[in-house]
Amino acid sequence: MKVDSVLFSPIKIGLVEIPNRFVRSATHDFMAHRDGSITERQVLLYKHLAKGEVGLIITGHVYVNPQGKASPYQTGVDEDKAIKGLKKITEVVHVYPSRIFLQLSHAGRQTKPKLCQGTPLAPSAVYEPIFKVMPKEMSSEEIHQVIEDFITASKRAKQAEFDGVQLHVAHGYLLSSFISPHTNRRQDKWGGTLANRLQIVVEIIKGIKGSLGPEFPLIVKLNSQDFLPKGLKLEESVKIAIELEKEGIDGIEVSGGTAESGQGSVWKGLRSEDQEGYFVQNAARIKSAVTIPVFGLGGIRSFSMMEKFINQGKVDLISMSRPFIRAPYLVKKFHEGKIKKSECISCNKCFNLRGISCAELKKSKND
């Protein structure tokens, strides 16, 4: 007998109905070919997530131009020839009720010159201590080109039959670095005030909505705070969420942290149930200020806590990443009442250059 829960009720993101409240948060899979094209491993990865009843699948971050490449074996959507491979993913997902969004991203200063084919770009020339790079402050022409790259990438996503797109405005990548006062120290129209720092994101949203219309969902992954002394704070993030809703976005996934802060989005180690959802309180604050669906995340593992977060009105959907690396059929098992908690222990050993996989699961099979 199927479990009856609010978690298995549908919800609309824009005009697209999501069959349940479970979201596979964007997760770089390290599985693309070196040129950014799709591999059969990736097709199989997304097939299993859909077969496992994940309501909304968000792909790993996909670079919109080669200068925005962040990681080895990252998928690209920078050329029309990418559409054919990406369509293989949507075809296997759409055999099932699951919906899938393509996450569009640009690395900004969080990359290496050998990956991005030159000096990394950023709103301001602020040294990045983790990647050990001094980025180039973008010219106005370069900013306009990146805006156009995001818009064109969204058109390719629609051609590849994705159900929507997500803009990556979190974790210190380019769009995130524009909205942060720590990394955006410009004195022109792209910096200074919050409205100016947000302008690049606004222009991208206007371009996507203007090109693809209101029926194609556009959501944003937003940093709620940078965890840096002069970085983005929650109070500004709430204001950003309000402005982005006015511009027509259809949902907000609330995250936080940057590589530089040493406190990214995937915190290591298990937490007690009452400490699950370390970004949910921030999400709840944003949800109180907007009317569009808000996604909560942050080490959520227990079915009871997932229900609680939604029933209390803190968030509308539950986003997870690492639990789906361990168990792509997690939602199906929840639905069938076979388990009440993910077995993921948040060891973070799943992220590796050979492709994401659960190291602990492999270890237990070998024991």
C-alpha positions in Angstrom: 0.0 0.0 0.0 1.3 3.4 -1.0 2.2 5.9 1.7 -0.2 8.8 1.9 1.7 12.1 2.4 1.8 15.7 1.3 5.2 14.8 -0.2 3.4 12.8 -2.9 1.0 15.6 -3.8 1.6 17.5 -7.1 2.6 21.1 -7.4 3.0 23.5 -10.3 6.2 25.3 -11.2 4.9 27.9 -13.6 2.6 26.0 -15.9 4.4 22.6 -15.5 3.0 20.1 -13.0 5.5 18.3 -10.9 4.1 14.9 -9.7 5.5 15.1 -6.1 7.5 17.4 -3.8 10.9 15.7 -4.3 13.7 17.5 -6.2 17.0 16.1 -7.2 19.1 19.2 -6.7 21.7 20.0 -9.4 24.7 17.7 -9.0 27.8 17.8 -11.2 28.2 14.2 -12.3 31.8 14.2 -13.8 30.4 12.0 -16.6 30.4 14.1 -19.8 32.9 13.7 -22.6 35.9 16.0 -22.5 34.2 18.2 -25.1 31.1 18.6 -22.9 28.9 16.2 -24.9 26.5 13.7 -23.3 27.6 10.2 -22.5 25.5 7.0 -22.1 26.4 7.0 -18.4 24.6 10.3 -18.0 21.6 9.0 -19.9 21.4 6.0 -17.6 21.9 8.2 -14.5 18.8 10.3 -15.4 16.8 7.3 -16.4 17.2 5.8 -13.0 16.3 9.0 -11.2 13.1 9.2 -13.2 12.3 5.6 -12.8 12.9 6.1 -9.1 10.0 8.6 -9.0 11.9 11.8 -8.4 9.3 14.5 -9.1 11.7 17.2 -10.5 15.2 16.4 -11.7 17.6 19.3 -12.1 20.8 18.5 -14.1 24.3 19.2 -13.0 25.5 22.7 -13.8 25.9 23.1 -17.6 28.2 25.7 -18.9 26.8 28.3 -21.3 30.1 29.1 -22.9 33.6 27.6 -22.8 34.9 30.4 -20.6 32.3 29.4 -18.0 33.5 25.8 -17.7 34.0 25.0 -14.0 34.9 21.3 -13.8 36.4 18.4 -15.7 33.9 16.3 -17.6 31.2 19.0 -17.3 28.3 19.1 -19.7 28.2 22.0 -22.2 25.2 23.7 -23.8 27.4 26.3 -25.6 26.7 25.1 -29.2 23.7 23.9 -31.2 25.3 20.5 -31.6 24.8 19.9 -27.9 21.0 19.6 -28.4 21.0 16.1 -29.9 22.9 14.6 -26.9 20.8 16.5 -24.3 17.6 15.3 -26.0 18.7 11.7 -25.2 18.3 12.6 -21.5 14.9 14.2 -21.8 13.6 11.3 -23.9 14.5 8.7 -21.2 13.1 10.9 -18.4 9.8 11.6 -20.1 9.0 7.9 -20.3 8.1 8.5 -16.6 6.0 11.2 -14.9 9.2 13.0 -13.7 10.0 16.5 -15.1 13.6 17.7 -15.8 15.1 21.2 -15.8 18.6 22.1 -17.2 20.7 24.1 -14.8 22.6 26.9 -16.7 25.8 28.1 -15.2 29.0 30.1 -15.7 32.0 29.4 -13.4 33.2 32.9 -13.1 36.3 33.0 -10.9 35.8 29.5 -9.6 37.8 27.7 -12.2 41.3 27.2 -13.6 42.7 28.8 -16.8 43.3 25.4 -18.3 39.6 24.6 -17.9 38.2 27.9 -19.1 40.7 28.5 -21.9 42.1 31.7 -20.5 41.9 34.0 -17.5 38.7 33.4 -15.5 36.1 36.2 -15.6 34.5 38.0 -12.7 32.6 41.2 -12.0 35.8 42.5 -10.2 39.4 41.4 -10.0 39.1 39.8 -6.6 41.6 37.0 -5.9 40.1 33.6 -5.5 42.1 31.7 -2.8 40.8 28.2 -3.3 41.4 28.1 -7.1 44.4 30.4 -6.7 43.4 32.6 -9.6 43.2 36.4 -10.1 40.2 36.8 -12.4 39.8 39.5 -15.1 37.2 42.2 -14.4 34.7 41.8 -17.2 34.1 44.6 -19.7 30.6 45.8 -20.4 30.8 44.0 -23.7 31.7 40.7 -22.0 28.8 41.1 -19.6 26.4 41.6 -22.5 27.9 38.5 -24.2 27.3 36.3 -21.2 23.7 37.5 -20.9 23.2 36.5 -24.5 24.9 33.2 -23.9 22.5 32.3 -21.0 19.5 33.3 -23.2 20.7 31.2 -26.2 21.4 28.3 -23.8 17.8 28.4 -22.6 16.6 28.2 -26.2 18.7 25.1 -26.7 17.3 23.6 -23.5 13.8 24.1 -24.9 14.8 22.6 -28.2 16.2 19.6 -26.3 12.7 19.3 -24.7 13.6 20.1 -21.1 10.6 21.1 -19.1 12.4 24.3 -17.8 15.7 25.8 -16.8 17.4 26.9 -13.6 19.8 29.8 -13.4 22.7 29.0 -11.0 22.9 32.2 -8.9 24.6 30.5 -5.9 27.8 29.1 -4.5 30.2 31.8 -5.8 29.8 31.1 -9.5 29.6 34.0 -11.9 26.0 35.2 -11.3 26.4 34.6 -7.6 29.5 36.7 -7.6 27.7 39.6 -9.3 25.1 39.8 -6.5 27.7 39.5 -3.7 29.3 42.7 -2.4 32.4 40.7 -1.6 33.2 39.9 -5.3 31.4 42.7 -7.0 33.2 46.0 -6.3 32.4 47.7 -9.6 31.6 51.4 -9.8 29.5 51.3 -13.0 25.9 50.3 -13.6 26.7 46.6 -12.9 27.9 47.2 -9.3 27.4 49.2 -6.2 23.7 49.2 -5.2 21.8 45.9 -4.9 19.8 46.7 -8.0 23.0 47.2 -10.0 24.5 44.0 -8.7 21.4 42.1 -9.6 21.1 43.7 -13.1 22.9 40.9 -15.0 20.5 38.3 -13.6 17.5 40.5 -14.4 18.6 41.0 -18.0 19.0 37.2 -18.4 15.5 36.6 -17.0 14.0 39.2 -19.2 15.7 37.7 -22.2 14.7 34.1 -21.5 11.1 35.1 -20.7 10.9 37.3 -23.7 12.2 34.6 -26.0 10.5 31.5 -24.6 7.3 33.0 -23.1 5.6 32.4 -19.7 4.8 28.7 -20.4 8.5 27.7 -20.2 9.4 27.6 -16.5 12.5 29.5 -15.2 13.7 29.0 -11.7 16.7 30.3 -9.8 19.1 28.6 -7.4 19.9 31.5 -5.0 22.6 32.0 -2.4 20.9 33.0 0.8 24.2 34.0 2.3 27.9 33.7 1.4 29.3 33.1 4.9 31.9 35.8 4.2 32.4 39.0 6.3 31.6 41.3 3.4 29.5 38.8 1.4 25.8 38.4 0.7 23.6 38.3 3.8 20.1 36.9 4.2 18.4 40.3 4.4 19.7 41.2 0.9 18.8 37.7 -0.4 15.2 38.2 0.6 15.1 41.5 -1.3 16.6 39.7 -4.3 14.0 37.0 -4.2 11.2 39.6 -4.2 12.7 41.4 -7.2 13.2 38.2 -9.2 9.6 37.2 -8.6 8.6 40.6 -10.0 10.6 39.7 -13.1 8.6 36.5 -13.6 10.7 33.6 -12.3 8.6 30.5 -11.3 10.5 29.2 -8.3 13.5 29.6 -6.0 15.8 27.0 -4.6 17.5 28.4 -1.5 21.1 27.4 -0.8 24.2 29.2 0.4 28.0 29.2 0.8 31.0 29.5 -1.4 34.2 27.6 -1.9 36.1 30.6 -0.5 34.2 30.7 2.7 35.1 27.1 3.4 31.4 26.5 4.0 29.8 25.3 0.8 26.4 23.8 0.1 27.2 20.2 1.0 28.1 20.1 4.6 30.0 17.0 5.7 28.7 14.6 8.4 25.4 13.4 9.6 23.1 15.5 11.7 20.4 14.7 14.2 16.8 15.1 12.8 16.3 18.5 14.4 19.4 19.8 12.7 18.4 18.6 9.2 17.7 21.2 6.6 20.4 23.7 7.4 19.2 26.1 4.7 15.5 25.6 5.4 15.1 28.5 7.9 16.6 30.8 5.2 14.2 29.3 2.7 11.3 29.9 5.1 12.3 33.5 5.4 12.3 33.9 1.7 9.0 32.0 1.3 7.4 34.5 3.7 8.3 37.2 1.2 7.2 35.6 -2.1 4.3 33.7 -3.6 6.2 31.4 -6.0 7.3 27.9 -4.9 10.4 27.7 -2.7 12.7 24.7 -2.5 14.4 23.8 0.8 17.6 21.9 1.1 20.6 21.1 3.4 21.3 17.6 4.6 17.7 16.5 4.7 17.5 12.8 5.3 14.4 11.9 7.3 11.0 11.4 5.7 9.4 12.8 8.9 11.4 16.1 8.6 10.5 16.4 4.9 6.8 16.2 5.8 7.3 18.6 8.7 9.0 21.3 6.6 6.2 21.3 4.1 3.3 20.9 6.6 4.7 23.9 8.6 4.8 26.0 5.5 8.5 26.5 5.5 9.1 25.3 2.0 7.1 23.8 -0.9 9.5 21.2 -2.2 12.4 19.2 -0.8 15.7 19.2 -2.6 18.4 16.6 -2.1 21.6 15.7 -3.9 23.8 13.2 -2.1 20.9 10.8 -1.1 20.1 10.3 -4.8 23.7 9.5 -5.5 23.5 6.6 -3.0 19.9 5.6 -4.0 18.3 6.9 -7.2 15.2 4.9 -6.2 14.9 6.7 -2.8 11.5 8.3 -3.5 10.0 5.1 -4.7 11.1 3.4 -1.5 9.6 6.2 0.5 6.4 5.9 -1.4 6.2 2.1 -0.9 6.9 2.6 2.9 10.1 0.5 2.7 12.3 3.1 4.4 11.9 6.2 6.5 15.3 7.8 6.1 18.0 8.0 3.5 21.1 5.9 4.2 23.4 8.7 3.0 25.9 9.5 5.7 27.1 12.8 4.0 30.7 11.7 3.8 31.1 13.5 0.5 33.2 10.7 -1.0 30.7 10.4 -3.8 32.2 13.4 -5.7 35.1 12.2 -7.9 36.5 12.6 -11.3 35.5 9.1 -12.3 31.9 10.0 -12.0 29.6 10.4 -9.0 29.0 7.2 -7.0 28.5 6.2 -3.4 31.8 5.2 -2.0 30.2 3.7 1.2 27.9 1.6 -0.9 30.8 0.2 -2.9 32.7 -0.4 0.2 29.8 -2.4 1.8 29.5 -4.5 -1.3 33.2 -5.3 -1.3 33.2 -6.2 2.5 
